[in-house]
Amino acid sequence: MSLRSTLFSVGLTCAATIAMAQSPSAPLTIVVPYPAGGPLDISARIVAEGAAAQLGSITVENKPGAGGSTGADQVAKSPKTSNQLLMGAVATHAVNPWLYKKNFPYDALKDFKPIALVARTPNVLVVNAEQAAKLGIKTTPELVQYLKKNPDQAKYGSGGNGSIGHISAEMFKSLTNTKMGHTPFQGSKPALAALESGQVLMVFDNLASALPQIQSGKLLALGVTTLSRNEALPNVPSINDSVQGFNVSTWFGLFAPASLPDADARRYANAFTAAMHSPAGKEKFKKMGITPEELTLDGFAQFVRSENSKYEFLIRAAKIKID
């Protein structure tokens, strides 16, 4: 064999070896730490479908529990060969570490490598439209007035202990000096179902999941949790207009275990960002009232650190703690 043929053969072997090293030993899985059907689950399926052409088969696995911590911990401790990513959120990476301080299973900052921020959306304060009409509640100030006149008689629902809906409601109680009971559910869907049936008076929910019921007239939106209004609900004011200091947003994005090589992280970030901003992806997100983000890798990591510090302060100020 000539030297040229030998070198060519060696080159092919090296190329094949590199390709094998870069190819996953198992299909890529996105773990959603909440039940199926919510905005994180739907978003995970949108980006999985859109990125499959570049990354190969991508499955979505729902692993709910402990306000999102169960699924997040699974990814944090997953073996390298499992190729798991997490559709993490403000709860898993900024809220839960400060709520569940006792024996919390993972380090939100050290155990993960942020890949791409998918979306930032407001929560929205919603009430049962029929029930609210009977109680004379059309605005946030009227809700506050009702709660002050009926202390400890009303209950609010949330997607679970430690969810952003739970945090939002406790902040609302603190800032308005009102009293309500808390009924946690396993995810957004059952919380909204309880609101529609009259089991609870109010819910702070992600705009993406509450929007269909608002548009149908079953739920009445009293306010959004961000300082500015949202284009999906242009006539709904910010809660901060009447409850000064109230400012909460939901965000979620893709995380990998900290051990993921940087080259793979860049490859994933590029593929998922392209999927989010493709015409098909943008149209699907638009129907949810979501505008995809473009923050990836170092920028997303800096954002997560900032949010983690922010919620440490907010949770301590609101004196919220779950053992």
KOLLUM-524580 format. One record per residue (C-alpha): residue number from 1; x, y, z; residue in one letter. Coordinates in Angstrom, 3 decimals, m for minus. Layout:
! residues N
+-----+----------+----------+----------+----+
:   i :        X :        Y :        Z : aa :
+-----+----------+----------+----------+----+
: NUM :        X :        Y :        Z :  A :
...
+-----+----------+----------+----------+----+
***
This chain:
! residues 323
+-----+----------+----------+----------+----+
:   i :        X :        Y :        Z : aa :
+-----+----------+----------+----------+----+
:   1 :    0.000 :    0.000 :    0.000 :  M :
:   2 :    1.352 :    3.434 :   m0.916 :  S :
:   3 :    2.003 :    6.115 :    1.685 :  L :
:   4 :   m0.814 :    8.211 :    0.191 :  R :
:   5 :   m3.270 :    5.281 :    0.460 :  S :
:   6 :   m2.166 :    4.571 :    4.010 :  T :
:   7 :   m2.660 :    8.173 :    5.083 :  L :
:   8 :   m6.042 :    8.283 :    3.362 :  F :
:   9 :   m7.099 :    5.123 :    5.171 :  S :
:  10 :   m5.922 :    6.476 :    8.515 :  V :
:  11 :   m7.784 :    9.717 :    7.844 :  G :
:  12 :  m11.024 :    7.876 :    7.182 :  L :
:  13 :  m10.580 :    5.865 :   10.369 :  T :
:  14 :   m9.982 :    9.003 :   12.448 :  C :
:  15 :  m12.948 :   10.751 :   10.892 :  A :
:  16 :  m15.174 :    7.784 :   11.658 :  A :
:  17 :  m13.867 :    7.666 :   15.223 :  T :
:  18 :  m14.587 :   11.373 :   15.726 :  I :
:  19 :  m18.063 :   10.991 :   14.233 :  A :
:  20 :  m18.774 :    8.079 :   16.571 :  M :
:  21 :  m17.546 :   10.099 :   19.548 :  A :
:  22 :  m19.818 :   12.978 :   18.614 :  Q :
:  23 :  m22.839 :   10.770 :   17.939 :  S :
:  24 :  m25.011 :   10.068 :   20.971 :  P :
:  25 :  m24.917 :    6.531 :   22.323 :  S :
:  26 :  m28.641 :    6.903 :   22.998 :  A :
:  27 :  m31.297 :    9.150 :   21.442 :  P :
:  28 :  m31.436 :   12.625 :   22.926 :  L :
:  29 :  m34.133 :   13.038 :   25.582 :  T :
:  30 :  m35.629 :   16.278 :   26.875 :  I :
:  31 :  m36.912 :   15.786 :   30.411 :  V :
:  32 :  m39.853 :   18.025 :   31.319 :  V :
:  33 :  m40.149 :   18.165 :   35.120 :  P :
:  34 :  m43.897 :   18.835 :   34.995 :  Y :
:  35 :  m46.962 :   16.922 :   33.746 :  P :
:  36 :  m47.803 :   16.676 :   30.065 :  A :
:  37 :  m49.893 :   19.379 :   28.456 :  G :
:  38 :  m48.390 :   22.444 :   30.124 :  G :
:  39 :  m46.424 :   25.189 :   28.345 :  P :
:  40 :  m43.019 :   23.626 :   29.124 :  L :
:  41 :  m44.161 :   20.279 :   27.782 :  D :
:  42 :  m45.629 :   21.791 :   24.604 :  I :
:  43 :  m42.517 :   23.937 :   24.078 :  S :
:  44 :  m40.230 :   20.932 :   24.546 :  A :
:  45 :  m42.130 :   19.055 :   21.845 :  R :
:  46 :  m41.947 :   22.035 :   19.485 :  I :
:  47 :  m38.164 :   22.366 :   19.771 :  V :
:  48 :  m37.645 :   18.593 :   19.723 :  A :
:  49 :  m39.502 :   18.310 :   16.444 :  E :
:  50 :  m37.734 :   21.319 :   14.958 :  G :
:  51 :  m34.215 :   20.239 :   15.952 :  A :
:  52 :  m34.551 :   16.583 :   14.963 :  A :
:  53 :  m33.181 :   17.219 :   11.467 :  A :
:  54 :  m29.876 :   18.391 :   12.992 :  Q :
:  55 :  m29.682 :   16.297 :   16.155 :  L :
:  56 :  m31.499 :   13.099 :   15.254 :  G :
:  57 :  m34.347 :   11.482 :   17.162 :  S :
:  58 :  m35.387 :   13.472 :   20.259 :  I :
:  59 :  m37.888 :   12.139 :   22.767 :  T :
:  60 :  m39.715 :   14.099 :   25.475 :  V :
:  61 :  m40.112 :   12.531 :   28.914 :  E :
:  62 :  m42.342 :   13.974 :   31.644 :  N :
:  63 :  m40.941 :   13.554 :   35.137 :  K :
:  64 :  m43.057 :   15.681 :   37.525 :  P :
:  65 :  m42.640 :   15.971 :   41.272 :  G :
:  66 :  m41.448 :   18.301 :   44.044 :  A :
:  67 :  m42.229 :   21.466 :   42.097 :  G :
:  68 :  m40.000 :   20.377 :   39.229 :  G :
:  69 :  m37.067 :   19.268 :   41.359 :  S :
:  70 :  m37.544 :   15.535 :   40.707 :  T :
:  71 :  m37.003 :   15.803 :   36.964 :  G :
:  72 :  m34.237 :   18.360 :   37.348 :  A :
:  73 :  m32.365 :   16.114 :   39.762 :  D :
:  74 :  m32.677 :   13.192 :   37.353 :  Q :
:  75 :  m30.917 :   15.170 :   34.637 :  V :
:  76 :  m28.318 :   16.608 :   37.011 :  A :
:  77 :  m27.280 :   13.097 :   38.071 :  K :
:  78 :  m27.798 :   11.354 :   34.721 :  S :
:  79 :  m24.906 :    9.305 :   33.264 :  P :
:  80 :  m23.143 :   10.815 :   30.262 :  K :
:  81 :  m24.386 :    8.039 :   28.002 :  T :
:  82 :  m28.058 :    8.843 :   28.693 :  S :
:  83 :  m27.961 :   12.108 :   26.679 :  N :
:  84 :  m30.592 :   13.874 :   28.742 :  Q :
:  85 :  m31.439 :   17.561 :   28.641 :  L :
:  86 :  m33.804 :   19.416 :   30.940 :  L :
:  87 :  m36.521 :   21.882 :   30.039 :  M :
:  88 :  m35.809 :   23.804 :   33.204 :  G :
:  89 :  m37.545 :   26.892 :   34.485 :  A :
:  90 :  m37.500 :   29.700 :   36.984 :  V :
:  91 :  m38.810 :   27.227 :   39.577 :  A :
:  92 :  m36.128 :   24.573 :   39.075 :  T :
:  93 :  m33.181 :   26.976 :   38.896 :  H :
:  94 :  m34.118 :   30.125 :   40.814 :  A :
:  95 :  m37.009 :   29.372 :   43.189 :  V :
:  96 :  m36.770 :   25.806 :   44.474 :  N :
:  97 :  m33.188 :   26.044 :   45.752 :  P :
:  98 :  m34.332 :   28.723 :   48.211 :  W :
:  99 :  m37.677 :   27.135 :   49.080 :  L :
: 100 :  m36.413 :   23.611 :   49.690 :  Y :
: 101 :  m33.121 :   24.439 :   51.373 :  K :
: 102 :  m33.158 :   21.362 :   53.616 :  K :
: 103 :  m31.548 :   18.418 :   51.785 :  N :
: 104 :  m32.114 :   19.988 :   48.369 :  F :
: 105 :  m30.885 :   17.341 :   45.889 :  P :
: 106 :  m28.916 :   19.366 :   43.332 :  Y :
: 107 :  m26.959 :   22.592 :   42.870 :  D :
: 108 :  m28.918 :   24.675 :   40.379 :  A :
: 109 :  m25.833 :   26.590 :   39.246 :  L :
: 110 :  m23.039 :   24.018 :   39.430 :  K :
: 111 :  m24.787 :   20.850 :   38.256 :  D :
: 112 :  m26.065 :   22.228 :   34.954 :  F :
: 113 :  m24.827 :   23.829 :   31.773 :  K :
: 114 :  m27.409 :   26.311 :   30.443 :  P :
: 115 :  m27.985 :   25.771 :   26.717 :  I :
: 116 :  m30.710 :   28.120 :   25.482 :  A :
: 117 :  m33.426 :   30.303 :   26.947 :  L :
: 118 :  m36.693 :   29.409 :   25.208 :  V :
: 119 :  m39.092 :   32.058 :   26.494 :  A :
: 120 :  m39.891 :   34.680 :   29.099 :  R :
: 121 :  m43.604 :   35.111 :   29.715 :  T :
: 122 :  m45.722 :   36.834 :   32.329 :  P :
: 123 :  m47.958 :   35.017 :   34.693 :  N :
: 124 :  m51.514 :   36.219 :   34.740 :  V :
: 125 :  m53.893 :   36.519 :   37.684 :  L :
: 126 :  m57.114 :   34.782 :   36.683 :  V :
: 127 :  m60.460 :   34.189 :   38.368 :  V :
: 128 :  m63.528 :   32.225 :   37.383 :  N :
: 129 :  m65.480 :   34.729 :   35.256 :  A :
: 130 :  m68.921 :   33.604 :   36.455 :  E :
: 131 :  m67.913 :   33.478 :   40.104 :  Q :
: 132 :  m66.159 :   36.850 :   39.887 :  A :
: 133 :  m69.294 :   38.461 :   38.446 :  A :
: 134 :  m71.342 :   37.159 :   41.397 :  K :
: 135 :  m68.770 :   38.538 :   43.855 :  L :
: 136 :  m68.493 :   41.896 :   42.085 :  G :
: 137 :  m64.819 :   41.379 :   41.168 :  I :
: 138 :  m63.720 :   42.932 :   37.889 :  K :
: 139 :  m60.304 :   44.361 :   38.813 :  T :
: 140 :  m57.334 :   43.604 :   41.039 :  T :
: 141 :  m58.283 :   46.354 :   43.552 :  P :
: 142 :  m61.776 :   44.833 :   43.833 :  E :
: 143 :  m60.220 :   41.422 :   44.469 :  L :
: 144 :  m58.042 :   42.884 :   47.219 :  V :
: 145 :  m61.068 :   44.574 :   48.746 :  Q :
: 146 :  m62.973 :   41.278 :   48.758 :  Y :
: 147 :  m60.065 :   39.419 :   50.379 :  L :
: 148 :  m59.734 :   42.042 :   53.108 :  K :
: 149 :  m63.438 :   41.731 :   53.903 :  K :
: 150 :  m63.244 :   37.925 :   53.915 :  N :
: 151 :  m59.898 :   36.988 :   55.510 :  P :
: 152 :  m58.922 :   33.313 :   55.379 :  D :
: 153 :  m62.153 :   32.370 :   53.588 :  Q :
: 154 :  m60.738 :   32.210 :   50.075 :  A :
: 155 :  m58.233 :   29.784 :   48.590 :  K :
: 156 :  m55.857 :   30.158 :   45.696 :  Y :
: 157 :  m54.679 :   27.304 :   43.533 :  G :
: 158 :  m51.246 :   26.702 :   42.050 :  S :
: 159 :  m49.381 :   24.168 :   39.934 :  G :
: 160 :  m47.650 :   22.871 :   43.060 :  G :
: 161 :  m45.624 :   23.854 :   46.097 :  N :
: 162 :  m42.729 :   25.973 :   44.960 :  G :
: 163 :  m44.234 :   26.736 :   41.561 :  S :
: 164 :  m44.014 :   30.286 :   40.294 :  I :
: 165 :  m47.781 :   30.506 :   40.759 :  G :
: 166 :  m47.293 :   29.682 :   44.434 :  H :
: 167 :  m44.571 :   32.293 :   44.796 :  I :
: 168 :  m46.651 :   34.904 :   42.966 :  S :
: 169 :  m49.653 :   34.361 :   45.226 :  A :
: 170 :  m47.582 :   34.549 :   48.407 :  E :
: 171 :  m45.984 :   37.771 :   47.213 :  M :
: 172 :  m49.454 :   39.104 :   46.410 :  F :
: 173 :  m50.648 :   38.253 :   49.921 :  K :
: 174 :  m47.607 :   39.912 :   51.467 :  S :
: 175 :  m47.879 :   43.117 :   49.435 :  L :
: 176 :  m51.657 :   43.471 :   49.888 :  T :
: 177 :  m51.738 :   42.294 :   53.525 :  N :
: 178 :  m54.440 :   39.729 :   52.753 :  T :
: 179 :  m54.955 :   36.145 :   53.897 :  K :
: 180 :  m55.764 :   33.109 :   51.763 :  M :
: 181 :  m55.298 :   29.373 :   51.905 :  G :
: 182 :  m53.183 :   27.519 :   49.357 :  H :
: 183 :  m54.335 :   24.464 :   47.403 :  T :
: 184 :  m51.454 :   22.978 :   45.381 :  P :
: 185 :  m52.082 :   20.743 :   42.375 :  F :
: 186 :  m49.880 :   18.576 :   40.192 :  Q :
: 187 :  m49.439 :   21.064 :   37.388 :  G :
: 188 :  m51.215 :   23.928 :   35.714 :  S :
: 189 :  m54.079 :   22.009 :   34.105 :  K :
: 190 :  m55.651 :   20.669 :   37.317 :  P :
: 191 :  m55.195 :   24.071 :   38.993 :  A :
: 192 :  m57.135 :   25.769 :   36.207 :  L :
: 193 :  m59.732 :   22.999 :   36.273 :  A :
: 194 :  m60.222 :   23.648 :   40.000 :  A :
: 195 :  m60.621 :   27.346 :   39.272 :  L :
: 196 :  m63.243 :   26.658 :   36.605 :  E :
: 197 :  m65.177 :   24.407 :   38.982 :  S :
: 198 :  m65.078 :   26.966 :   41.796 :  G :
: 199 :  m62.834 :   25.014 :   44.167 :  Q :
: 200 :  m60.444 :   27.980 :   44.393 :  V :
: 201 :  m60.976 :   31.707 :   43.956 :  L :
: 202 :  m57.884 :   32.614 :   41.962 :  M :
: 203 :  m54.790 :   31.269 :   40.253 :  V :
: 204 :  m51.558 :   32.854 :   39.097 :  F :
: 205 :  m50.780 :   30.905 :   35.969 :  D :
: 206 :  m48.468 :   31.052 :   33.004 :  N :
: 207 :  m50.054 :   33.139 :   30.273 :  L :
: 208 :  m49.474 :   30.429 :   27.672 :  A :
: 209 :  m51.566 :   27.854 :   29.536 :  S :
: 210 :  m54.324 :   30.231 :   30.722 :  A :
: 211 :  m54.785 :   32.103 :   27.438 :  L :
: 212 :  m57.288 :   29.691 :   25.802 :  P :
: 213 :  m59.656 :   29.852 :   28.799 :  Q :
: 214 :  m59.301 :   33.636 :   28.939 :  I :
: 215 :  m60.117 :   33.933 :   25.260 :  Q :
: 216 :  m63.109 :   31.622 :   25.652 :  S :
: 217 :  m64.500 :   33.783 :   28.447 :  G :
: 218 :  m64.360 :   31.065 :   31.114 :  K :
: 219 :  m61.641 :   32.897 :   33.014 :  L :
: 220 :  m61.264 :   36.606 :   33.673 :  L :
: 221 :  m57.744 :   38.027 :   33.607 :  A :
: 222 :  m57.309 :   40.708 :   36.263 :  L :
: 223 :  m53.647 :   41.522 :   35.674 :  G :
: 224 :  m50.311 :   40.385 :   34.320 :  V :
: 225 :  m47.405 :   39.913 :   36.694 :  T :
: 226 :  m44.821 :   41.883 :   34.718 :  T :
: 227 :  m44.398 :   45.669 :   34.822 :  L :
: 228 :  m45.634 :   46.101 :   31.261 :  S :
: 229 :  m48.705 :   44.752 :   29.513 :  R :
: 230 :  m48.509 :   41.795 :   27.160 :  N :
: 231 :  m49.463 :   42.036 :   23.498 :  E :
: 232 :  m51.596 :   38.895 :   23.824 :  A :
: 233 :  m53.744 :   40.701 :   26.438 :  L :
: 234 :  m53.403 :   44.392 :   25.565 :  P :
: 235 :  m56.377 :   45.449 :   27.690 :  N :
: 236 :  m55.200 :   43.695 :   30.850 :  V :
: 237 :  m53.174 :   45.971 :   33.158 :  P :
: 238 :  m50.053 :   45.155 :   35.127 :  S :
: 239 :  m50.769 :   44.115 :   38.711 :  I :
: 240 :  m48.035 :   46.564 :   39.705 :  N :
: 241 :  m50.382 :   49.394 :   38.690 :  D :
: 242 :  m52.391 :   48.736 :   41.857 :  S :
: 243 :  m50.031 :   46.559 :   43.919 :  V :
: 244 :  m46.745 :   48.441 :   43.961 :  Q :
: 245 :  m43.629 :   46.296 :   43.864 :  G :
: 246 :  m45.236 :   43.280 :   42.224 :  F :
: 247 :  m43.058 :   42.011 :   39.375 :  N :
: 248 :  m42.735 :   38.322 :   38.498 :  V :
: 249 :  m42.146 :   36.554 :   35.197 :  S :
: 250 :  m41.937 :   32.935 :   34.149 :  T :
: 251 :  m39.057 :   31.751 :   32.016 :  W :
: 252 :  m37.932 :   28.369 :   30.822 :  F :
: 253 :  m35.085 :   26.981 :   28.793 :  G :
: 254 :  m32.908 :   24.012 :   27.991 :  L :
: 255 :  m30.181 :   22.789 :   30.337 :  F :
: 256 :  m27.658 :   19.975 :   30.090 :  A :
: 257 :  m25.714 :   18.229 :   32.834 :  P :
: 258 :  m22.562 :   20.186 :   33.688 :  A :
: 259 :  m20.425 :   17.399 :   32.203 :  S :
: 260 :  m21.630 :   18.011 :   28.633 :  L :
: 261 :  m18.653 :   19.025 :   26.424 :  P :
: 262 :  m18.680 :   22.619 :   25.223 :  D :
: 263 :  m18.712 :   21.534 :   21.572 :  A :
: 264 :  m21.927 :   19.583 :   22.114 :  D :
: 265 :  m23.424 :   22.480 :   24.063 :  A :
: 266 :  m22.809 :   24.809 :   21.116 :  R :
: 267 :  m24.244 :   22.271 :   18.698 :  R :
: 268 :  m27.388 :   21.877 :   20.801 :  Y :
: 269 :  m27.766 :   25.642 :   21.297 :  A :
: 270 :  m27.524 :   26.282 :   17.553 :  N :
: 271 :  m29.986 :   23.532 :   16.658 :  A :
: 272 :  m32.614 :   24.438 :   19.236 :  F :
: 273 :  m32.372 :   28.180 :   18.558 :  T :
: 274 :  m32.842 :   27.515 :   14.850 :  A :
: 275 :  m35.885 :   25.365 :   15.639 :  A :
: 276 :  m37.403 :   28.067 :   17.852 :  M :
: 277 :  m36.978 :   30.745 :   15.209 :  H :
: 278 :  m37.990 :   28.741 :   12.177 :  S :
: 279 :  m41.268 :   29.893 :   10.575 :  P :
: 280 :  m43.023 :   26.745 :   11.823 :  A :
: 281 :  m41.606 :   27.091 :   15.329 :  G :
: 282 :  m42.460 :   30.787 :   15.638 :  K :
: 283 :  m46.021 :   30.146 :   14.462 :  E :
: 284 :  m46.543 :   27.407 :   17.053 :  K :
: 285 :  m45.143 :   29.580 :   19.836 :  F :
: 286 :  m47.285 :   32.521 :   18.701 :  K :
: 287 :  m50.435 :   30.459 :   19.259 :  K :
: 288 :  m49.289 :   30.070 :   22.881 :  M :
: 289 :  m48.709 :   33.796 :   23.274 :  G :
: 290 :  m44.941 :   33.226 :   23.361 :  I :
: 291 :  m42.106 :   34.994 :   21.560 :  T :
: 292 :  m38.989 :   32.770 :   21.432 :  P :
: 293 :  m35.783 :   34.130 :   22.925 :  E :
: 294 :  m32.249 :   34.173 :   21.494 :  E :
: 295 :  m30.183 :   33.968 :   24.686 :  L :
: 296 :  m27.774 :   31.003 :   24.687 :  T :
: 297 :  m24.798 :   29.541 :   26.555 :  L :
: 298 :  m22.818 :   32.214 :   28.485 :  D :
: 299 :  m25.589 :   34.814 :   28.179 :  G :
: 300 :  m28.192 :   32.374 :   29.434 :  F :
: 301 :  m25.888 :   31.238 :   32.238 :  A :
: 302 :  m25.469 :   34.830 :   33.412 :  Q :
: 303 :  m29.244 :   35.313 :   33.291 :  F :
: 304 :  m29.816 :   32.184 :   35.417 :  V :
: 305 :  m27.339 :   33.388 :   38.054 :  R :
: 306 :  m29.099 :   36.748 :   38.195 :  S :
: 307 :  m32.536 :   35.117 :   38.572 :  E :
: 308 :  m31.231 :   32.800 :   41.283 :  N :
: 309 :  m30.034 :   35.791 :   43.315 :  S :
: 310 :  m33.266 :   37.708 :   42.662 :  K :
: 311 :  m35.492 :   34.948 :   44.000 :  Y :
: 312 :  m33.281 :   34.375 :   47.005 :  E :
: 313 :  m34.096 :   37.947 :   47.987 :  F :
: 314 :  m37.817 :   37.752 :   47.108 :  L :
: 315 :  m38.426 :   34.465 :   48.907 :  I :
: 316 :  m36.655 :   35.614 :   52.037 :  R :
: 317 :  m38.550 :   38.917 :   51.955 :  A :
: 318 :  m41.873 :   37.093 :   51.605 :  A :
: 319 :  m40.810 :   34.610 :   54.344 :  K :
: 320 :  m41.795 :   31.600 :   52.250 :  I :
: 321 :  m40.274 :   28.261 :   53.204 :  K :
: 322 :  m41.111 :   24.625 :   52.494 :  I :
: 323 :  m39.478 :   21.940 :   54.617 :  D :
+-----+----------+----------+----------+----+
***
